[in-house]
Amino acid sequence: MAPPDVVRLAAPALQALARDIFVAVGVGADDAALWAETLVWANLRGVDSHGVLRIPRYLELIAQGGIHPRPAMRLLKAAGAIALLDADRAPGPVAMARAMEEAIAAARRVHVGWCVARDITHAGAVGHFALRAAAAGMAGLVMTASIPLMAWPGSRRAVVSTNPIAIAIPAGRHPPLLLDMATAKVALGKIMSARQTGAPIPPDWGIDAEGAPTTDATAVATLLPMAGPKGAGLSLMIECLASLAAGNPVIAPALAGAPGTAKGGTAMNGVAIALDLAAFGDPAGFVQSVDALAEAVAAQPKAAGTDALLLPGERGDAELARRRRSGIPLPAGVWKQLTAAATRLGVSLPAPLEG
């Protein structure tokens, strides 16, 4: 019998597997749990490009020294609303969770908190950290900056990065509004996912080494920006706010040919911002207004063939509910890699769901 194309796991089982794999390579138990939670949260919401398929690469980076499994993070500066965190190449979710903690703490003191985190690693789905602010009744904004991965309009090679931005707004009856997007047409993880499955990609996702559009994910050398100059310009501004503010520029040194971070890592930085909405007035009135806004948009006439007008985050919320019920589907190739890693590290494998 041929092996299945998809293996389905219950979310708690997949999260425990990811946590145990990270612990087995030296990550502290609490950090491993947070890292695993972030990855599986992405899988639950259907953002598989930022989920557990990344684990094999993370393990390589830990082995090479590109990710520090037990980082010595230090708060370099805390003054009024701002904080500067040296993440010491911590797992990205660990660094950005700490950055948002600092931002929320500052916002509780002075109504806004802005934490720049330098020397982080890949943070995954950054909406996860923006939602931490929403859970505290605040607006949250998260951005990260990394090496050139995306073309500048008119360029033939990578000039800026796919720098993501996420904004979370608390609501009342309605779940928090969550915008979570890359500045590229698609995130690099979607190209990685297509490479895993062998699926063709749209021709406006990326260009090959000669600068020509391609539908072959394996041929993509450079991603294309969302909305052309708008996505490229937004990415450049995130580099200013995250990297230049951190005193750790990424793009200019890379374009000048400076060597990358030693031992297999790449230079990355992040920003976490929390805004205390109660400072402007009644917080109950604010969330009621968010609910009213969401309901007003959803109630507008739909175009032919449209089932519903979805607000930011609703598609992911619906997928999360489905996958909590029926399990998380993993391509056979991803499951094979996780199985190999777990076996090598002596980690027990959970039983896939039937059907």
Disulfide bonds with the S-S distance in Angstrom:
none
